Amino acid sequence: MKVWVAVLAVLGGISGLVSGFLVTAGGSLFGDDAMASDGSAVFWLSALAIFLGFTAWKWNKISGIALIIISVVGFFMNGLFFTLAFIFLLIAGILSMRLKKRQSKEIIV
């Protein structure tokens, strides 16, 4: 299940990067500075989400909460452009929080 968290975070991050780029380009094209700023913020949050997908193997609760927060914030900032990334990042965050800590087996001689 650890691999799925990383795969979903990468897919969501790539979708978010594309969404952020499109919204930034649209805001710059139409002269809307707030739209360009929101798109740029989502672009960098999506890059962070890719990184957090891999850190979920070590710090699963913190990374899971951060992925969920990024998915919700990105959806509010970019709207429907971020829908696919929202779904992937939300599922990755939920799966990350459900990961169990691996218990080490001690060998007694």
N, CA, C and O atoms as CSV, one atom per row, in Angstrom:
chain,resi,resn,atom,element,x,y,z
A,1,MET,N,N,0.822,-1.190,0.000
A,1,MET,CA,C,0.000,0.000,0.000
A,1,MET,C,C,0.871,1.260,0.000
A,1,MET,O,O,0.422,2.327,-0.418
A,2,LYS,N,N,2.119,1.132,0.472
A,2,LYS,CA,C,3.014,2.283,0.474
A,2,LYS,C,C,3.273,2.785,-0.939
A,2,LYS,O,O,3.375,3.989,-1.172
A,3,VAL,N,N,3.378,1.859,-1.872
A,3,VAL,CA,C,3.651,2.245,-3.248
A,3,VAL,C,C,2.483,3.031,-3.826
A,3,VAL,O,O,2.690,3.967,-4.599
A,4,TRP,N,N,1.255,2.662,-3.459
A,4,TRP,CA,C,0.089,3.366,-3.972
A,4,TRP,C,C,0.030,4.808,-3.495
A,4,TRP,O,O,-0.428,5.687,-4.225
A,5,VAL,N,N,0.487,5.052,-2.284
A,5,VAL,CA,C,0.502,6.432,-1.780
A,5,VAL,C,C,1.424,7.274,-2.658
A,5,VAL,O,O,1.063,8.377,-3.067
A,6,ALA,N,N,2.606,6.753,-2.942
A,6,ALA,CA,C,3.550,7.503,-3.776
A,6,ALA,C,C,3.034,7.671,-5.202
A,6,ALA,O,O,3.162,8.749,-5.783
A,7,VAL,N,N,2.454,6.620,-5.768
A,7,VAL,CA,C,1.943,6.687,-7.142
A,7,VAL,C,C,0.798,7.698,-7.230
A,7,VAL,O,O,0.766,8.519,-8.147
A,8,LEU,N,N,-0.138,7.643,-6.284
A,8,LEU,CA,C,-1.257,8.577,-6.314
A,8,LEU,C,C,-0.796,10.013,-6.059
A,8,LEU,O,O,-1.325,10.947,-6.662
A,9,ALA,N,N,0.180,10.194,-5.175
A,9,ALA,CA,C,0.702,11.535,-4.921
A,9,ALA,C,C,1.418,12.091,-6.148
A,9,ALA,O,O,1.303,13.279,-6.450
A,10,VAL,N,N,2.151,11.242,-6.852
A,10,VAL,CA,C,2.832,11.693,-8.066
A,10,VAL,C,C,1.813,12.027,-9.148
A,10,VAL,O,O,1.940,13.055,-9.813
A,11,LEU,N,N,0.812,11.183,-9.337
A,11,LEU,CA,C,-0.230,11.471,-10.332
A,11,LEU,C,C,-0.997,12.752,-9.982
A,11,LEU,O,O,-1.271,13.579,-10.853
A,12,GLY,N,N,-1.335,12.903,-8.706
A,12,GLY,CA,C,-2.013,14.118,-8.275
A,12,GLY,C,C,-1.123,15.336,-8.401
A,12,GLY,O,O,-1.586,16.412,-8.779
A,13,GLY,N,N,0.162,15.174,-8.084
A,13,GLY,CA,C,1.093,16.281,-8.215
A,13,GLY,C,C,1.279,16.717,-9.653
A,13,GLY,O,O,1.325,17.913,-9.941
A,14,ILE,N,N,1.387,15.761,-10.556
A,14,ILE,CA,C,1.538,16.099,-11.978
A,14,ILE,C,C,0.267,16.774,-12.499
A,14,ILE,O,O,0.339,17.745,-13.253
A,15,SER,N,N,-0.889,16.259,-12.096
A,15,SER,CA,C,-2.147,16.897,-12.496
A,15,SER,C,C,-2.239,18.312,-11.937
A,15,SER,O,O,-2.712,19.225,-12.613
A,16,GLY,N,N,-1.786,18.486,-10.701
A,16,GLY,CA,C,-1.794,19.805,-10.090
A,16,GLY,C,C,-0.812,20.752,-10.751
A,16,GLY,O,O,-1.097,21.941,-10.891
A,17,LEU,N,N,0.355,20.235,-11.164
A,17,LEU,CA,C,1.318,21.067,-11.884
A,17,LEU,C,C,0.727,21.583,-13.192
A,17,LEU,O,O,0.877,22.758,-13.529
A,18,VAL,N,N,0.060,20.703,-13.918
A,18,VAL,CA,C,-0.579,21.102,-15.176
A,18,VAL,C,C,-1.692,22.115,-14.894
A,18,VAL,O,O,-1.813,23.122,-15.593
A,19,SER,N,N,-2.495,21.846,-13.875
A,19,SER,CA,C,-3.578,22.758,-13.505
A,19,SER,C,C,-3.030,24.122,-13.103
A,19,SER,O,O,-3.537,25.153,-13.544
A,20,GLY,N,N,-1.998,24.128,-12.269
A,20,GLY,CA,C,-1.404,25.392,-11.845
A,20,GLY,C,C,-0.819,26.163,-13.000
A,20,GLY,O,O,-0.944,27.386,-13.070
A,21,PHE,N,N,-0.175,25.447,-13.912
A,21,PHE,CA,C,0.394,26.119,-15.085
A,21,PHE,C,C,-0.700,26.734,-15.953
A,21,PHE,O,O,-0.574,27.875,-16.399
A,22,LEU,N,N,-1.780,25.976,-16.194
A,22,LEU,CA,C,-2.864,26.491,-17.037
A,22,LEU,C,C,-3.545,27.703,-16.415
A,22,LEU,O,O,-3.866,28.664,-17.114
A,23,VAL,N,N,-3.766,27.661,-15.107
A,23,VAL,CA,C,-4.419,28.784,-14.444
A,23,VAL,C,C,-3.489,29.996,-14.415
A,23,VAL,O,O,-3.942,31.126,-14.595
A,24,THR,N,N,-2.195,29.771,-14.192
A,24,THR,CA,C,-1.235,30.877,-14.218
A,24,THR,C,C,-1.163,31.499,-15.607
A,24,THR,O,O,-1.158,32.722,-15.750
A,25,ALA,N,N,-1.106,30.656,-16.618
A,25,ALA,CA,C,-1.056,31.164,-17.994
A,25,ALA,C,C,-2.339,31.917,-18.348
A,25,ALA,O,O,-2.290,32.967,-18.989
A,26,GLY,N,N,-3.478,31.381,-17.932
A,26,GLY,CA,C,-4.745,32.070,-18.198
A,26,GLY,C,C,-4.839,33.399,-17.479
A,26,GLY,O,O,-5.327,34.378,-18.043
A,27,GLY,N,N,-4.376,33.445,-16.240
A,27,GLY,CA,C,-4.388,34.699,-15.499
A,27,GLY,C,C,-3.467,35.734,-16.101
A,27,GLY,O,O,-3.792,36.921,-16.126
A,28,SER,N,N,-2.320,35.294,-16.586
A,28,SER,CA,C,-1.388,36.222,-17.234
A,28,SER,C,C,-1.927,36.694,-18.580
A,28,SER,O,O,-1.767,37.857,-18.950
A,29,LEU,N,N,-2.563,35.787,-19.303
A,29,LEU,CA,C,-3.101,36.117,-20.624
A,29,LEU,C,C,-4.231,37.135,-20.532
A,29,LEU,O,O,-4.308,38.060,-21.341
A,30,PHE,N,N,-5.104,36.962,-19.549
A,30,PHE,CA,C,-6.260,37.848,-19.418
A,30,PHE,C,C,-6.028,39.006,-18.454
A,30,PHE,O,O,-6.941,39.793,-18.202
A,31,GLY,N,N,-4.827,39.118,-17.917
A,31,GLY,CA,C,-4.493,40.245,-17.057
A,31,GLY,C,C,-5.080,40.177,-15.658
A,31,GLY,O,O,-5.217,41.207,-14.997
A,32,ASP,N,N,-5.427,38.988,-15.197
A,32,ASP,CA,C,-5.984,38.823,-13.851
A,32,ASP,C,C,-4.858,38.370,-12.921
A,32,ASP,O,O,-4.463,37.204,-12.926
A,33,ASP,N,N,-4.351,39.311,-12.124
A,33,ASP,CA,C,-3.201,39.004,-11.264
A,33,ASP,C,C,-3.539,38.016,-10.159
A,33,ASP,O,O,-2.695,37.195,-9.800
A,34,ALA,N,N,-4.737,38.067,-9.613
A,34,ALA,CA,C,-5.122,37.139,-8.545
A,34,ALA,C,C,-5.182,35.709,-9.069
A,34,ALA,O,O,-4.769,34.769,-8.390
A,35,MET,N,N,-5.698,35.556,-10.277
A,35,MET,CA,C,-5.777,34.229,-10.884
A,35,MET,C,C,-4.375,33.678,-11.147
A,35,MET,O,O,-4.113,32.504,-10.887
A,36,ALA,N,N,-3.488,34.505,-11.653
A,36,ALA,CA,C,-2.119,34.074,-11.918
A,36,ALA,C,C,-1.403,33.723,-10.619
A,36,ALA,O,O,-0.629,32.767,-10.573
A,37,SER,N,N,-1.656,34.483,-9.579
A,37,SER,CA,C,-1.034,34.211,-8.283
A,37,SER,C,C,-1.530,32.904,-7.687
A,37,SER,O,O,-0.737,32.122,-7.162
A,38,ASP,N,N,-2.842,32.658,-7.765
A,38,ASP,CA,C,-3.399,31.402,-7.252
A,38,ASP,C,C,-2.878,30.203,-8.037
A,38,ASP,O,O,-2.568,29.166,-7.449
A,39,GLY,N,N,-2.782,30.333,-9.337
A,39,GLY,CA,C,-2.259,29.243,-10.156
A,39,GLY,C,C,-0.808,28.935,-9.831
A,39,GLY,O,O,-0.400,27.774,-9.802
A,40,SER,N,N,-0.031,29.986,-9.588
A,40,SER,CA,C,1.367,29.790,-9.234
A,40,SER,C,C,1.505,29.099,-7.878
A,40,SER,O,O,2.360,28.230,-7.704
A,41,ALA,N,N,0.669,29.486,-6.926
A,41,ALA,CA,C,0.709,28.853,-5.601
A,41,ALA,C,C,0.348,27.372,-5.698
A,41,ALA,O,O,0.973,26.535,-5.047
A,42,VAL,N,N,-0.649,27.052,-6.498
A,42,VAL,CA,C,-1.054,25.654,-6.666
A,42,VAL,C,C,0.035,24.866,-7.386
A,42,VAL,O,O,0.251,23.691,-7.087
A,43,PHE,N,N,0.715,25.499,-8.323
A,43,PHE,CA,C,1.820,24.839,-9.013
A,43,PHE,C,C,2.878,24.385,-8.015
A,43,PHE,O,O,3.321,23.238,-8.067
A,44,TRP,N,N,3.285,25.261,-7.115
A,44,TRP,CA,C,4.322,24.915,-6.143
A,44,TRP,C,C,3.803,23.976,-5.062
A,44,TRP,O,O,4.558,23.140,-4.566
A,45,LEU,N,N,2.544,24.092,-4.690
A,45,LEU,CA,C,1.969,23.134,-3.740
A,45,LEU,C,C,1.925,21.729,-4.340
A,45,LEU,O,O,2.124,20.741,-3.633
A,46,SER,N,N,1.669,21.646,-5.626
A,46,SER,CA,C,1.642,20.346,-6.296
A,46,SER,C,C,3.034,19.731,-6.362
A,46,SER,O,O,3.185,18.515,-6.236
A,47,ALA,N,N,4.042,20.559,-6.556
A,47,ALA,CA,C,5.419,20.049,-6.518
A,47,ALA,C,C,5.743,19.527,-5.120
A,47,ALA,O,O,6.419,18.507,-4.981
A,48,LEU,N,N,5.271,20.212,-4.093
A,48,LEU,CA,C,5.459,19.755,-2.718
A,48,LEU,C,C,4.714,18.442,-2.471
A,48,LEU,O,O,5.200,17.580,-1.738
A,49,ALA,N,N,3.540,18.291,-3.078
A,49,ALA,CA,C,2.753,17.067,-2.902
A,49,ALA,C,C,3.486,15.848,-3.458
A,49,ALA,O,O,3.384,14.758,-2.894
A,50,ILE,N,N,4.218,16.015,-4.546
A,50,ILE,CA,C,5.004,14.899,-5.095
A,50,ILE,C,C,6.051,14.469,-4.077
A,50,ILE,O,O,6.237,13.276,-3.839
A,51,PHE,N,N,6.729,15.429,-3.482
A,51,PHE,CA,C,7.738,15.137,-2.466
A,51,PHE,C,C,7.111,14.473,-1.241
A,51,PHE,O,O,7.675,13.527,-0.691
A,52,LEU,N,N,5.953,14.961,-0.813
A,52,LEU,CA,C,5.286,14.404,0.365
A,52,LEU,C,C,4.810,12.965,0.139
A,52,LEU,O,O,4.690,12.198,1.094
A,53,GLY,N,N,4.542,12.601,-1.102
A,53,GLY,CA,C,4.150,11.229,-1.402
A,53,GLY,C,C,5.239,10.234,-1.047
A,53,GLY,O,O,4.950,9.106,-0.647
A,54,PHE,N,N,6.483,10.644,-1.190
A,54,PHE,CA,C,7.592,9.760,-0.856
A,54,PHE,C,C,7.961,9.825,0.624
A,54,PHE,O,O,8.455,8.844,1.179
A,55,THR,N,N,7.730,10.959,1.263
A,55,THR,CA,C,8.009,11.040,2.695
A,55,THR,C,C,6.943,10.334,3.517
A,55,THR,O,O,7.125,10.130,4.718
A,56,ALA,N,N,5.841,9.961,2.894
A,56,ALA,CA,C,4.772,9.252,3.604
A,56,ALA,C,C,5.230,7.876,4.069
A,56,ALA,O,O,4.615,7.296,4.964
A,57,TRP,N,N,6.289,7.345,3.483
A,57,TRP,CA,C,6.791,6.050,3.917
A,57,TRP,C,C,7.408,6.146,5.298
A,57,TRP,O,O,7.365,5.180,6.060
A,58,LYS,N,N,7.979,7.287,5.633
A,58,LYS,CA,C,8.623,7.463,6.926
A,58,LYS,C,C,7.695,8.164,7.931
A,58,LYS,O,O,7.530,7.694,9.057
A,59,TRP,N,N,7.097,9.279,7.523
A,59,TRP,CA,C,6.214,10.059,8.395
A,59,TRP,C,C,4.814,10.037,7.796
A,59,TRP,O,O,4.386,10.999,7.158
A,60,ASN,N,N,4.112,8.938,8.006
A,60,ASN,CA,C,2.838,8.746,7.316
A,60,ASN,C,C,1.723,9.679,7.789
A,60,ASN,O,O,0.949,10.160,6.961
A,61,LYS,N,N,1.617,9.947,9.064
A,61,LYS,CA,C,0.525,10.806,9.551
A,61,LYS,C,C,0.719,12.249,9.118
A,61,LYS,O,O,-0.224,12.887,8.649
A,62,ILE,N,N,1.927,12.772,9.269
A,62,ILE,CA,C,2.200,14.168,8.900
A,62,ILE,C,C,2.038,14.363,7.393
A,62,ILE,O,O,1.433,15.341,6.954
A,63,SER,N,N,2.566,13.455,6.620
A,63,SER,CA,C,2.457,13.557,5.166
A,63,SER,C,C,1.017,13.387,4.704
A,63,SER,O,O,0.578,14.061,3.771
A,64,GLY,N,N,0.282,12.492,5.350
A,64,GLY,CA,C,-1.122,12.295,4.989
A,64,GLY,C,C,-1.955,13.532,5.250
A,64,GLY,O,O,-2.771,13.925,4.416
A,65,ILE,N,N,-1.753,14.150,6.405
A,65,ILE,CA,C,-2.485,15.386,6.717
A,65,ILE,C,C,-2.099,16.490,5.744
A,65,ILE,O,O,-2.959,17.239,5.283
A,66,ALA,N,N,-0.802,16.596,5.428
A,66,ALA,CA,C,-0.346,17.623,4.488
A,66,ALA,C,C,-0.922,17.390,3.084
A,66,ALA,O,O,-1.289,18.351,2.408
A,67,LEU,N,N,-1.007,16.143,2.639
A,67,LEU,CA,C,-1.586,15.849,1.322
A,67,LEU,C,C,-3.067,16.214,1.277
A,67,LEU,O,O,-3.546,16.744,0.275
A,68,ILE,N,N,-3.785,15.935,2.347
A,68,ILE,CA,C,-5.205,16.293,2.396
A,68,ILE,C,C,-5.372,17.809,2.384
A,68,ILE,O,O,-6.246,18.332,1.693
A,69,ILE,N,N,-4.540,18.515,3.145
A,69,ILE,CA,C,-4.617,19.977,3.173
A,69,ILE,C,C,-4.293,20.560,1.796
A,69,ILE,O,O,-4.971,21.479,1.336
A,70,ILE,N,N,-3.261,20.031,1.138
A,70,ILE,CA,C,-2.907,20.511,-0.199
A,70,ILE,C,C,-4.037,20.264,-1.184
A,70,ILE,O,O,-4.312,21.109,-2.036
A,71,SER,N,N,-4.698,19.112,-1.076
A,71,SER,CA,C,-5.793,18.820,-2.009
A,71,SER,C,C,-6.962,19.780,-1.815
A,71,SER,O,O,-7.553,20.243,-2.790
A,72,VAL,N,N,-7.296,20.080,-0.572
A,72,VAL,CA,C,-8.427,20.980,-0.307
A,72,VAL,C,C,-8.080,22.419,-0.699
A,72,VAL,O,O,-8.888,23.105,-1.325
A,73,VAL,N,N,-6.877,22.875,-0.329
A,73,VAL,CA,C,-6.464,24.243,-0.667
A,73,VAL,C,C,-6.369,24.411,-2.186
A,73,VAL,O,O,-6.825,25.417,-2.729
A,74,GLY,N,N,-5.787,23.440,-2.862
A,74,GLY,CA,C,-5.687,23.508,-4.317
A,74,GLY,C,C,-7.038,23.527,-4.990
A,74,GLY,O,O,-7.225,24.223,-5.988
A,75,PHE,N,N,-7.992,22.767,-4.454
A,75,PHE,CA,C,-9.336,22.765,-5.040
A,75,PHE,C,C,-10.016,24.116,-4.864
A,75,PHE,O,O,-10.706,24.580,-5.771
A,76,PHE,N,N,-9.834,24.752,-3.714
A,76,PHE,CA,C,-10.430,26.070,-3.508
A,76,PHE,C,C,-9.750,27.144,-4.352
A,76,PHE,O,O,-10.402,28.096,-4.781
A,77,MET,N,N,-8.457,27.003,-4.592
A,77,MET,CA,C,-7.740,28.027,-5.361
A,77,MET,C,C,-7.957,27.891,-6.862
A,77,MET,O,O,-8.125,28.897,-7.551
A,78,ASN,N,N,-7.956,26.660,-7.383
A,78,ASN,CA,C,-8.052,26.456,-8.825
A,78,ASN,C,C,-9.408,25.952,-9.285
A,78,ASN,O,O,-9.690,25.969,-10.483
A,79,GLY,N,N,-10.236,25.513,-8.386
A,79,GLY,CA,C,-11.572,25.072,-8.763
A,79,GLY,C,C,-11.568,23.789,-9.572
A,79,GLY,O,O,-10.838,22.847,-9.261
A,80,LEU,N,N,-12.380,23.760,-10.599
A,80,LEU,CA,C,-12.572,22.536,-11.373
A,80,LEU,C,C,-11.337,22.111,-12.158
A,80,LEU,O,O,-11.239,20.949,-12.550
A,81,PHE,N,N,-10.390,23.020,-12.398
A,81,PHE,CA,C,-9.148,22.630,-13.054
A,81,PHE,C,C,-8.367,21.643,-12.196
A,81,PHE,O,O,-7.579,20.854,-12.717
A,82,PHE,N,N,-8.580,21.684,-10.895
A,82,PHE,CA,C,-7.810,20.878,-9.953
A,82,PHE,C,C,-8.534,19.594,-9.544
A,82,PHE,O,O,-8.050,18.885,-8.662
A,83,THR,N,N,-9.661,19.277,-10.147
A,83,THR,CA,C,-10.492,18.157,-9.713
A,83,THR,C,C,-9.756,16.823,-9.749
A,83,THR,O,O,-9.816,16.068,-8.778
A,84,LEU,N,N,-9.074,16.517,-10.824
A,84,LEU,CA,C,-8.368,15.241,-10.937
A,84,LEU,C,C,-7.252,15.150,-9.892
A,84,LEU,O,O,-7.080,14.115,-9.249
A,85,ALA,N,N,-6.505,16.225,-9.729
A,85,ALA,CA,C,-5.445,16.246,-8.719
A,85,ALA,C,C,-6.039,16.140,-7.323
A,85,ALA,O,O,-5.468,15.479,-6.455
A,86,PHE,N,N,-7.189,16.791,-7.095
A,86,PHE,CA,C,-7.866,16.732,-5.797
A,86,PHE,C,C,-8.201,15.290,-5.429
A,86,PHE,O,O,-7.967,14.863,-4.299
A,87,ILE,N,N,-8.741,14.552,-6.372
A,87,ILE,CA,C,-9.130,13.165,-6.109
A,87,ILE,C,C,-7.899,12.313,-5.783
A,87,ILE,O,O,-7.902,11.573,-4.799
A,88,PHE,N,N,-6.850,12.414,-6.604
A,88,PHE,CA,C,-5.644,11.621,-6.370
A,88,PHE,C,C,-4.987,11.976,-5.038
A,88,PHE,O,O,-4.605,11.082,-4.284
A,89,LEU,N,N,-4.850,13.269,-4.740
A,89,LEU,CA,C,-4.173,13.676,-3.510
A,89,LEU,C,C,-4.992,13.345,-2.272
A,89,LEU,O,O,-4.429,12.990,-1.236
A,90,LEU,N,N,-6.306,13.458,-2.364
A,90,LEU,CA,C,-7.160,13.121,-1.228
A,90,LEU,C,C,-7.066,11.627,-0.914
A,90,LEU,O,O,-6.949,11.248,0.251
A,91,ILE,N,N,-7.115,10.788,-1.926
A,91,ILE,CA,C,-6.998,9.345,-1.708
A,91,ILE,C,C,-5.609,8.994,-1.173
A,91,ILE,O,O,-5.482,8.151,-0.285
A,92,ALA,N,N,-4.565,9.639,-1.711
A,92,ALA,CA,C,-3.202,9.379,-1.224
A,92,ALA,C,C,-3.068,9.793,0.238
A,92,ALA,O,O,-2.421,9.093,1.017
A,93,GLY,N,N,-3.663,10.907,0.619
A,93,GLY,CA,C,-3.605,11.354,2.012
A,93,GLY,C,C,-4.326,10.408,2.949
A,93,GLY,O,O,-3.836,10.109,4.038
A,94,ILE,N,N,-5.482,9.940,2.530
A,94,ILE,CA,C,-6.241,9.002,3.365
A,94,ILE,C,C,-5.492,7.674,3.491
A,94,ILE,O,O,-5.410,7.112,4.583
A,95,LEU,N,N,-4.950,7.173,2.384
A,95,LEU,CA,C,-4.181,5.924,2.447
A,95,LEU,C,C,-2.928,6.082,3.305
A,95,LEU,O,O,-2.548,5.164,4.031
A,96,SER,N,N,-2.296,7.237,3.219
A,96,SER,CA,C,-1.094,7.466,4.010
A,96,SER,C,C,-1.388,7.443,5.500
A,96,SER,O,O,-0.585,6.942,6.287
A,97,MET,N,N,-2.516,7.975,5.885
A,97,MET,CA,C,-2.870,7.988,7.301
A,97,MET,C,C,-3.264,6.601,7.800
A,97,MET,O,O,-3.237,6.352,9.005
A,98,ARG,N,N,-3.625,5.708,6.905
A,98,ARG,CA,C,-4.010,4.356,7.296
A,98,ARG,C,C,-2.843,3.385,7.314
A,98,ARG,O,O,-3.016,2.229,7.700
A,99,LEU,N,N,-1.649,3.825,6.902
A,99,LEU,CA,C,-0.486,2.942,6.922
A,99,LEU,C,C,-0.130,2.580,8.351
A,99,LEU,O,O,-0.185,3.417,9.252
A,100,LYS,N,N,0.227,1.351,8.542
A,100,LYS,CA,C,0.623,0.875,9.869
A,100,LYS,C,C,2.139,0.954,9.997
A,100,LYS,O,O,2.872,0.763,9.027
A,101,LYS,N,N,2.587,1.237,11.202
A,101,LYS,CA,C,4.023,1.223,11.471
A,101,LYS,C,C,4.504,-0.226,11.421
A,101,LYS,O,O,3.839,-1.131,11.925
A,102,ARG,N,N,5.640,-0.428,10.822
A,102,ARG,CA,C,6.195,-1.774,10.727
A,102,ARG,C,C,6.908,-2.103,12.030
A,102,ARG,O,O,7.781,-1.365,12.486
A,103,GLN,N,N,6.522,-3.211,12.608
A,103,GLN,CA,C,7.127,-3.611,13.870
A,103,GLN,C,C,8.370,-4.443,13.570
A,103,GLN,O,O,8.345,-5.362,12.751
A,104,SER,N,N,9.446,-4.099,14.249
A,104,SER,CA,C,10.671,-4.857,14.048
A,104,SER,C,C,10.618,-6.134,14.888
A,104,SER,O,O,10.155,-6.128,16.028
A,105,LYS,N,N,11.094,-7.209,14.306
A,105,LYS,CA,C,11.133,-8.488,15.010
A,105,LYS,C,C,12.509,-8.673,15.615
A,105,LYS,O,O,13.518,-8.636,14.911
A,106,GLU,N,N,12.546,-8.869,16.891
A,106,GLU,CA,C,13.834,-9.060,17.561
A,106,GLU,C,C,14.097,-10.549,17.688
A,106,GLU,O,O,13.215,-11.335,18.034
A,107,ILE,N,N,15.324,-10.904,17.400
A,107,ILE,CA,C,15.737,-12.303,17.516
A,107,ILE,C,C,16.492,-12.455,18.830
A,107,ILE,O,O,17.515,-11.807,19.053
A,108,ILE,N,N,15.985,-13.301,19.677
A,108,ILE,CA,C,16.621,-13.539,20.972
A,108,ILE,C,C,17.450,-14.802,20.861
A,108,ILE,O,O,16.938,-15.858,20.491
A,109,VAL,N,N,18.704,-14.698,21.175
A,109,VAL,CA,C,19.613,-15.838,21.062
A,109,VAL,C,C,19.828,-16.462,22.408
A,109,VAL,O,O,20.566,-17.440,22.524
